[in-house]
């Protein structure tokens, strides 16, 4: 489920996969695989994305339906 959330967050914030890949210090191709659910995301990258988008890690992971705690 997280891959759907991170795609929605990226699109809602008008960011490209390349921009987010750079934030996560990876390639666009690797980030694309994360967004497609083909590659798992690491915990440290979930934290980076949560801080960047100002949402909770629980929201990204699909444990909560609201973006904030």
SEBA-606263 format. One record per residue: x, y, z of N, C-alpha, C, CB in turn. Coordinates in Angstrom, 3 decimals. Glycine has a CB too. Example, Ala and Ser with C-alpha at 12.3 -4.5 7.8 and 13.67 -1.06 7.14 Angstrom:
<recs>
<<13.190, -5.690, 7.800>, <12.300, -4.500, 7.800>, <13.200, -3.300, 7.800>, <11.308, -4.473, 9.046>>
<<12.850, -2.250, 7.080>, <13.670, -1.060, 7.140>, <12.900, 0.030, 7.870>, <14.084, -0.598, 5.725>>
</recs>
This chain:
<recs>
<<0.813, -1.208, 0.000>, <0.000, 0.000, 0.000>, <0.856, 1.272, 0.000>, <-0.925, -0.002, 1.206>>
<<2.024, 1.208, 0.623>, <2.848, 2.418, 0.733>, <3.184, 2.992, -0.635>, <4.135, 2.116, 1.496>>
<<3.361, 2.122, -1.618>, <3.774, 2.623, -2.930>, <2.688, 3.494, -3.554>, <4.112, 1.456, -3.865>>
<<1.423, 3.195, -3.281>, <0.341, 4.047, -3.782>, <0.385, 5.402, -3.079>, <-1.041, 3.369, -3.570>>
<<0.646, 5.372, -1.782>, <0.684, 6.619, -1.019>, <1.830, 7.512, -1.467>, <0.809, 6.326, 0.471>>
<<3.008, 6.931, -1.676>, <4.132, 7.797, -2.045>, <3.957, 8.359, -3.450>, <5.452, 7.028, -1.952>>
<<3.295, 7.615, -4.311>, <3.007, 8.151, -5.646>, <2.012, 9.305, -5.546>, <2.453, 7.041, -6.576>>
<<0.946, 9.103, -4.761>, <-0.052, 10.168, -4.580>, <0.579, 11.417, -3.984>, <-1.199, 9.684, -3.680>>
<<1.411, 11.235, -2.972>, <2.066, 12.383, -2.346>, <2.954, 13.113, -3.346>, <2.893, 11.934, -1.134>>
<<3.705, 12.369, -4.122>, <4.582, 12.991, -5.119>, <3.770, 13.774, -6.136>, <5.433, 11.930, -5.831>>
<<2.718, 13.161, -6.663>, <1.900, 13.824, -7.673>, <1.165, 15.028, -7.096>, <0.902, 12.842, -8.268>>
<<0.650, 14.901, -5.872>, <-0.053, 16.023, -5.227>, <0.869, 17.211, -4.983>, <-0.665, 15.572, -3.903>>
<<2.163, 16.938, -4.859>, <3.135, 18.003, -4.616>, <3.881, 18.409, -5.878>, <4.125, 17.568, -3.563>>
<<3.389, 17.951, -7.015>, <3.964, 18.310, -8.324>, <5.471, 18.056, -8.405>, <3.686, 19.773, -8.624>>
<<5.879, 16.904, -7.908>, <7.290, 16.509, -7.963>, <7.450, 15.391, -8.986>, <7.806, 16.052, -6.560>>
<<8.626, 15.324, -9.571>, <8.928, 14.241, -10.504>, <9.588, 13.093, -9.743>, <9.847, 14.739, -11.659>>
<<9.598, 11.929, -10.373>, <10.303, 10.802, -9.770>, <11.784, 11.133, -9.609>, <10.124, 9.529, -10.623>>
<<12.338, 11.840, -10.569>, <13.756, 12.199, -10.504>, <14.041, 13.085, -9.293>, <14.186, 12.913, -11.795>>
<<13.170, 14.047, -9.025>, <13.376, 14.929, -7.877>, <13.348, 14.145, -6.564>, <12.307, 16.031, -7.856>>
<<12.409, 13.231, -6.436>, <12.307, 12.449, -5.202>, <13.464, 11.468, -5.111>, <10.960, 11.699, -5.135>>
<<13.869, 10.906, -6.237>, <15.032, 10.007, -6.240>, <16.265, 10.736, -5.731>, <15.290, 9.450, -7.655>>
<<16.457, 11.973, -6.165>, <17.597, 12.762, -5.696>, <17.508, 13.011, -4.199>, <17.673, 14.096, -6.446>>
<<16.315, 13.290, -3.704>, <16.105, 13.475, -2.267>, <16.514, 12.219, -1.498>, <14.631, 13.822, -1.977>>
<<16.206, 11.060, -2.068>, <16.492, 9.783, -1.418>, <17.876, 9.235, -1.771>, <15.437, 8.772, -1.797>>
<<18.620, 10.011, -2.537>, <19.972, 9.615, -2.940>, <19.980, 8.271, -3.680>, <20.880, 9.535, -1.713>>
<<19.095, 8.170, -4.659>, <19.021, 6.981, -5.495>, <18.747, 7.403, -6.929>, <17.927, 6.006, -4.987>>
<<18.587, 6.444, -7.801>, <18.300, 6.755, -9.203>, <16.799, 6.835, -9.431>, <18.924, 5.700, -10.134>>
<<16.424, 7.477, -10.514>, <15.012, 7.550, -10.885>, <14.473, 6.157, -11.155>, <14.813, 8.450, -12.118>>
<<15.283, 5.309, -11.763>, <14.840, 3.951, -12.072>, <14.547, 3.157, -10.800>, <15.897, 3.229, -12.907>>
<<15.420, 3.283, -9.806>, <15.199, 2.578, -8.540>, <13.964, 3.122, -7.835>, <16.433, 2.705, -7.626>>
<<13.816, 4.437, -7.831>, <12.634, 5.025, -7.192>, <11.356, 4.590, -7.913>, <12.739, 6.566, -7.176>>
<<11.404, 4.495, -9.214>, <10.248, 4.028, -9.979>, <9.841, 2.625, -9.544>, <10.555, 4.048, -11.483>>
<<10.832, 1.769, -9.309>, <10.527, 0.410, -8.847>, <9.897, 0.429, -7.454>, <11.803, -0.450, -8.836>>
<<10.315, 1.356, -6.610>, <9.696, 1.501, -5.286>, <8.237, 1.909, -5.446>, <10.462, 2.546, -4.423>>
<<7.989, 2.918, -6.272>, <6.613, 3.390, -6.497>, <5.717, 2.329, -7.117>, <6.626, 4.612, -7.387>>
<<6.295, 1.441, -7.898>, <5.509, 0.385, -8.537>, <5.361, -0.851, -7.659>, <6.143, -0.005, -9.851>>
<<5.972, -0.849, -6.499>, <5.863, -1.969, -5.591>, <6.789, -3.130, -5.925>, <4.466, -2.447, -5.573>>
<<7.706, -2.934, -6.873>, <8.624, -3.995, -7.274>, <9.816, -4.095, -6.325>, <9.111, -3.757, -8.698>>
<<10.107, -3.016, -5.595>, <11.220, -2.958, -4.650>, <10.699, -2.391, -3.343>, <12.402, -2.096, -5.205>>
<<11.110, -2.993, -2.235>, <10.705, -2.490, -0.921>, <11.435, -1.190, -0.609>, <10.985, -3.539, 0.177>>
<<10.775, -0.356, 0.162>, <11.390, 0.888, 0.605>, <11.977, 0.662, 1.992>, <10.359, 2.063, 0.613>>
<<13.124, 1.269, 2.254>, <13.752, 1.118, 3.562>, <13.136, 2.097, 4.563>, <15.276, 1.340, 3.460>>
<<13.269, 1.756, 5.828>, <12.685, 2.579, 6.890>, <13.248, 4.001, 6.875>, <12.936, 1.934, 8.254>>
<<14.543, 4.126, 6.635>, <15.132, 5.469, 6.647>, <14.566, 6.324, 5.519>, <16.660, 5.385, 6.527>>
<<14.239, 5.721, 4.397>, <13.655, 6.476, 3.295>, <12.195, 6.836, 3.574>, <13.758, 5.677, 1.998>>
<<11.492, 5.994, 4.304>, <10.119, 6.342, 4.709>, <10.163, 7.579, 5.597>, <9.428, 5.148, 5.458>>
<<11.119, 7.637, 6.499>, <11.260, 8.794, 7.395>, <11.590, 10.051, 6.595>, <12.357, 8.533, 8.455>>
<<12.492, 9.936, 5.639>, <12.850, 11.091, 4.801>, <11.618, 11.604, 4.063>, <13.965, 10.715, 3.788>>
<<10.841, 10.702, 3.474>, <9.647, 11.121, 2.740>, <8.605, 11.735, 3.666>, <9.045, 9.936, 1.996>>
<<8.430, 11.162, 4.848>, <7.454, 11.699, 5.807>, <7.822, 13.135, 6.196>, <7.382, 10.801, 7.073>>
<<9.088, 13.364, 6.450>, <9.527, 14.717, 6.801>, <9.365, 15.665, 5.613>, <10.994, 14.702, 7.274>>
<<9.727, 15.196, 4.430>, <9.645, 16.024, 3.237>, <8.200, 16.438, 2.948>, <10.231, 15.280, 2.039>>
<<7.283, 15.486, 3.033>, <5.875, 15.766, 2.730>, <5.090, 16.256, 3.943>, <5.216, 14.527, 2.177>>
<<5.743, 16.263, 5.109>, <5.097, 16.695, 6.350>, <3.868, 15.838, 6.674>, <4.694, 18.171, 6.249>>
<<4.054, 14.535, 6.596>, <3.014, 13.571, 6.953>, <3.630, 12.556, 7.909>, <2.416, 12.866, 5.678>>
<<2.801, 11.732, 8.522>, <3.326, 10.712, 9.429>, <3.816, 9.497, 8.644>, <2.251, 10.291, 10.447>>
<<4.757, 8.794, 9.240>, <5.213, 7.546, 8.625>, <4.073, 6.537, 8.591>, <6.425, 6.965, 9.391>>
<<3.201, 6.560, 9.590>, <2.042, 5.661, 9.598>, <1.147, 5.903, 8.389>, <1.236, 5.841, 10.889>>
<<1.016, 7.147, 7.981>, <0.213, 7.450, 6.799>, <0.861, 6.843, 5.554>, <0.043, 8.978, 6.632>>
<<2.148, 7.036, 5.395>, <2.837, 6.485, 4.229>, <2.705, 4.964, 4.197>, <4.323, 6.891, 4.238>>
<<2.825, 4.329, 5.346>, <2.766, 2.875, 5.414>, <1.346, 2.317, 5.347>, <3.420, 2.410, 6.673>>
<<0.355, 3.196, 5.339>, <-1.025, 2.752, 5.230>, <-1.662, 2.330, 6.541>, <-1.100, 1.632, 4.285>>
<<-1.009, 2.689, 7.660>, <-1.550, 2.333, 8.969>, <-2.600, 3.330, 9.450>, <-0.430, 2.242, 9.984>>
<<-2.578, 4.511, 8.866>, <-3.566, 5.554, 9.192>, <-4.059, 6.158, 7.895>, <-2.957, 6.659, 10.127>>
<<-5.288, 6.644, 7.916>, <-5.848, 7.274, 6.735>, <-5.712, 8.789, 6.746>, <-7.285, 6.903, 6.602>>
<<-5.271, 9.337, 7.881>, <-5.057, 10.781, 7.943>, <-3.563, 11.051, 7.859>, <-5.663, 11.392, 9.246>>
<<-3.213, 12.150, 7.220>, <-1.820, 12.449, 6.970>, <-1.052, 12.847, 8.226>, <-1.721, 13.535, 5.959>>
<<-1.716, 13.440, 9.170>, <-1.055, 13.909, 10.403>, <-1.450, 13.011, 11.560>, <-1.425, 15.391, 10.716>>
<<-0.607, 13.038, 12.614>, <-0.918, 12.268, 13.835>, <-2.082, 12.860, 14.560>, <0.282, 12.207, 14.765>>
</recs>
